[in-house]
Amino acid sequence: MYAYILMILVVIFYAGNILTGKAMNELPPFTIAFFRLLVAFLVLLPIGFRQAWGDREKVWAFRRPFLIMTLTGVTFFNTFIYGALQFTTASNVSVLESAIPAVTVVLSALWIGERLRKAQWFGVVLSFIGALWVVLDGRFFQLLSIDWNVGDFIMVGAVGTWAVYSIYVKQYIHLFKAYGAVLNMTAISLVVLLPVMLVEWWALGIPSLFRMEFLVGFLYLGIFPSFIALIFYNKAVDVLGASQAAIFLNFLPVFTMIGAYVWLGETITTAGIAGAILVITGVVMTTQIRRKNKKRKTGDSKRTHSIS
């Protein structure tokens, strides 16, 4: 239950990430990505410096998987999202981000042999359909008629990078201390993004960064999606596994819809409520079956131990 609560909070923070990113799309994507990580780095520095320094030899020893986790989960995932939001709607971003659980399940099965039962696969599909239903306001069969554009293709990069990140987190994140790992990842990402952002400024001009709404946006993006959500997600993946944790991302359109209602004055439709029920049902099916399997295996292990 602790891991499930963490994942709900992660989804809430990521819904805020989409809404805030859309509100700030006057700024170019690498600029948003860099300054959100700069805020995260400054917040993390006093908390995680000792852990980061203590893990330096371990980071070097596992430099390849650590770099992959950094580039996929921290450097480019949200950069893809902010880039996509320059061209497409938050709804389309939510639709495509809802594909992450399915992609993660498939990659986990092919890559590390993680398996789901048939009922769990059904839960994945059901929650994905529910997520689409929310975003499309019940007009499910109009999916193919959506005016997809370059932003939607950019989101494919976000889906792929987060799926890879989830798998590597399950395999390697337990080797590193939580705050130190995120601080190291953030520092590496800043080094990678800085020259790219400067090229962006050279091509597009230096943006006006010191408007109050941008400063507040950077604070939110740097503290909640970049820092707290990443810590929570890493802990949840360590408990639930990559596939089980990723299924919660199908809640994203639901929370995005709620956020749009609260902050943007949009209405919540009957189709949206029906879709939310499908999402929740799919997530419950997938996670509860896993819990029953773990309890059954634990009980069998205890009985075997007592017999021996």
C-alpha positions in Angstrom: 0.0 0.0 0.0 2.9 2.4 0.8 4.2 1.9 -2.8 0.8 2.5 -4.3 0.4 5.8 -2.4 3.8 6.9 -3.7 2.8 6.2 -7.2 -0.5 8.1 -6.9 1.5 11.1 -5.7 4.0 10.6 -8.6 1.1 10.8 -11.1 -0.3 13.9 -9.4 3.1 15.6 -9.7 3.5 14.5 -13.3 0.0 15.8 -14.2 1.1 19.1 -12.8 4.3 18.8 -14.9 2.2 18.6 -18.1 -0.1 21.5 -17.1 2.8 23.7 -16.0 4.8 22.8 -19.1 1.9 23.8 -21.3 1.5 27.1 -19.5 5.2 27.8 -20.0 5.5 26.8 -23.6 6.5 30.3 -24.6 9.9 29.2 -23.5 11.9 26.7 -25.6 12.0 23.1 -24.4 15.7 22.8 -23.5 15.5 26.0 -21.5 12.6 24.7 -19.4 14.4 21.4 -18.9 17.7 23.0 -17.9 16.2 25.5 -15.4 13.9 23.0 -13.8 16.9 20.7 -13.2 18.9 23.7 -11.9 16.3 24.3 -9.2 16.2 20.6 -8.4 20.0 20.6 -8.1 20.1 23.5 -5.7 17.3 22.0 -3.6 19.1 18.6 -3.5 22.6 19.8 -2.9 22.5 20.2 0.9 20.4 17.1 1.2 22.2 14.7 -1.0 25.8 15.9 -1.3 27.2 13.5 1.3 25.4 10.5 -0.3 26.5 11.6 -3.8 30.1 11.9 -2.7 30.0 8.6 -0.9 28.6 6.8 -3.9 31.1 8.3 -6.4 33.1 5.0 -6.8 30.0 3.0 -7.2 28.6 5.4 -9.8 31.9 5.0 -11.7 31.8 1.2 -11.3 28.3 1.1 -12.7 28.7 4.1 -15.0 27.0 2.6 -18.1 23.6 1.7 -16.4 23.8 4.9 -14.3 24.3 7.0 -17.4 21.4 5.3 -19.2 19.2 5.9 -16.2 20.3 9.6 -16.1 19.8 10.3 -19.8 16.5 8.5 -20.1 14.7 9.4 -16.9 16.2 12.8 -16.0 17.8 14.4 -19.0 15.5 13.7 -21.9 12.1 12.3 -20.7 10.8 15.7 -19.7 12.7 17.5 -22.4 10.7 15.4 -24.9 7.5 16.3 -23.1 8.3 20.1 -23.2 9.2 19.8 -26.8 6.0 18.0 -27.6 3.9 20.6 -25.8 5.3 23.3 -28.2 3.4 21.6 -31.0 0.6 19.5 -29.6 -2.1 19.6 -26.9 -1.8 18.5 -23.3 -4.5 15.9 -24.1 -2.5 14.3 -26.9 0.5 14.3 -24.6 -1.6 12.5 -22.0 -2.8 9.9 -24.6 0.7 9.0 -25.7 2.1 9.1 -22.1 -0.5 6.5 -21.2 1.2 4.1 -23.6 4.2 4.0 -21.2 2.8 1.1 -19.1 2.2 -1.1 -22.1 5.6 -0.3 -23.6 7.2 -1.0 -20.2 5.4 -4.3 -19.8 6.5 -5.5 -23.3 10.1 -4.3 -22.8 10.3 -5.9 -19.3 9.1 -9.2 -20.7 11.5 -9.2 -23.6 14.5 -7.6 -21.7 14.5 -9.0 -18.2 12.0 -11.8 -18.3 9.4 -10.1 -16.1 6.0 -11.8 -16.6 2.4 -10.9 -16.1 -0.6 -13.3 -15.8 -3.3 -13.1 -18.4 -5.6 -11.2 -16.0 -2.9 -8.6 -15.4 -2.4 -8.1 -19.1 -6.2 -7.5 -19.3 -5.8 -4.9 -16.5 -3.1 -3.2 -18.5 -5.3 -3.0 -21.6 -8.4 -2.0 -19.7 -6.6 0.9 -17.9 -5.1 2.0 -21.2 -8.5 2.1 -22.9 -9.8 4.0 -19.9 -7.0 6.6 -20.3 -7.9 7.0 -24.0 -11.5 7.3 -23.1 -10.8 10.2 -20.7 -8.7 12.2 -23.1 -11.1 11.6 -26.1 -14.2 12.4 -24.0 -15.8 9.1 -24.9 -15.3 9.5 -28.7 -13.1 6.5 -28.8 -13.5 5.7 -32.4 -12.3 9.1 -33.4 -8.8 8.3 -32.3 -7.6 7.8 -35.9 -9.1 11.1 -37.0 -7.1 13.2 -34.4 -4.9 15.8 -36.0 -1.6 14.3 -34.9 1.5 16.4 -35.6 5.3 16.6 -34.9 4.7 17.0 -31.2 2.9 13.7 -31.1 6.0 12.0 -32.7 8.3 13.8 -30.2 6.2 12.1 -27.4 7.2 8.7 -28.8 10.7 9.6 -27.6 9.3 10.3 -24.1 7.5 7.0 -24.0 10.5 5.0 -25.0 12.9 6.8 -22.7 10.7 6.3 -19.6 10.1 2.7 -20.3 13.9 2.1 -20.5 14.4 4.1 -17.4 11.9 2.0 -15.5 13.6 -1.2 -16.4 17.1 0.0 -15.4 15.7 1.5 -12.2 14.4 -1.9 -11.2 17.8 -3.5 -11.9 20.2 -0.9 -10.5 18.7 1.8 -8.4 19.0 -0.2 -5.2 22.8 0.0 -5.5 22.7 3.7 -4.8 21.5 6.0 -2.0 18.3 7.7 -3.0 19.2 11.4 -2.7 22.7 11.0 -3.8 21.6 9.1 -6.9 19.1 11.8 -8.0 21.7 14.6 -7.2 24.3 12.8 -9.4 21.8 12.3 -12.2 20.7 15.9 -12.0 24.3 17.2 -12.1 25.1 15.0 -15.1 21.9 16.2 -16.9 22.8 19.8 -16.4 26.2 19.3 -18.0 24.6 17.6 -20.9 21.8 20.1 -21.4 23.9 23.3 -20.9 25.5 23.3 -24.4 22.3 22.3 -26.0 20.4 25.1 -24.3 23.1 27.6 -25.4 22.7 26.5 -29.0 18.9 26.9 -28.6 19.5 30.5 -27.4 21.8 31.1 -30.3 19.2 29.9 -32.8 16.0 31.4 -31.2 17.4 34.2 -29.0 17.7 34.5 -25.3 14.2 34.2 -23.7 12.8 36.4 -21.0 13.1 34.2 -17.9 12.3 36.5 -15.0 8.6 36.8 -15.4 6.8 35.8 -12.2 4.8 32.9 -13.8 8.0 31.4 -15.2 9.8 31.6 -11.8 6.9 30.0 -10.0 6.8 27.3 -12.8 10.5 26.6 -12.5 10.1 26.2 -8.7 7.3 23.7 -9.1 9.0 21.7 -11.9 12.3 21.6 -10.0 10.9 20.5 -6.7 8.0 18.2 -7.4 8.3 16.4 -10.8 12.1 16.6 -10.9 13.0 15.7 -7.3 10.2 14.4 -5.1 8.4 12.4 -7.8 11.7 10.8 -9.0 12.5 9.7 -5.4 9.0 8.3 -4.9 9.0 6.5 -8.3 12.4 4.9 -7.7 11.2 3.6 -4.3 7.9 2.3 -5.8 9.7 0.5 -8.7 12.0 -1.2 -6.2 8.9 -2.6 -4.4 6.5 -3.2 -7.3 8.7 -3.8 -10.3 8.8 -1.8 -13.5 5.6 -3.1 -15.0 3.5 -2.7 -11.9 4.7 0.8 -11.1 4.3 2.0 -14.7 0.6 0.9 -14.8 -0.1 3.7 -12.4 0.8 6.2 -15.2 -2.5 5.4 -16.7 -4.0 7.6 -14.0 -2.2 10.6 -15.7 -5.1 11.7 -18.0 -7.5 11.4 -15.0 -5.5 13.8 -12.8 -4.7 16.0 -15.8 -8.4 16.3 -16.4 -9.0 17.2 -12.7 -6.2 19.8 -12.8 -7.6 21.3 -16.0 -11.0 21.6 -14.2 -9.6 23.2 -11.1 -7.1 25.6 -12.7 -8.3 26.1 -16.2 -12.1 26.0 -15.7 -12.7 23.0 -18.0 -15.7 20.8 -17.4 -15.6 17.2 -16.3 -17.9 15.1 -18.6 -19.7 11.8 -18.0 -17.4 10.2 -20.5 -14.4 11.4 -18.4 -15.8 9.9 -15.2 -16.5 6.6 -17.1 -12.9 6.5 -18.4 -11.6 7.2 -14.9 -13.5 4.2 -13.6 -11.9 2.0 -16.3 -8.4 3.3 -15.4 -8.9 2.6 -11.7 -10.3 -0.8 -12.4 -7.4 -1.8 -14.6 -4.8 -0.6 -12.1 -6.6 -2.5 -9.3 -6.7 -5.7 -11.3 -3.1 -5.6 -12.2 -1.8 -4.7 -8.7 -4.1 -6.8 -6.6 -3.4 -10.0 -8.6 0.3 -9.4 -8.0 -0.3 -9.0 -4.3 -2.2 -12.3 -4.1 0.6 -14.0 -6.1 3.2 -12.7 -3.6 1.2 -13.7 -0.6 0.6 -17.2 -2.1 4.4 -17.6 -2.7 5.2 -16.4 0.8 2.7 -18.8 2.3 4.1 -21.7 0.3 7.6 -20.7 1.3 6.6 -20.7 5.0 4.9 -24.0 4.7 7.9 -25.5 3.0 10.2 -24.1 5.7 8.0 -25.4 8.5 7.9 -28.9 7.0 11.7 -29.0 6.6 
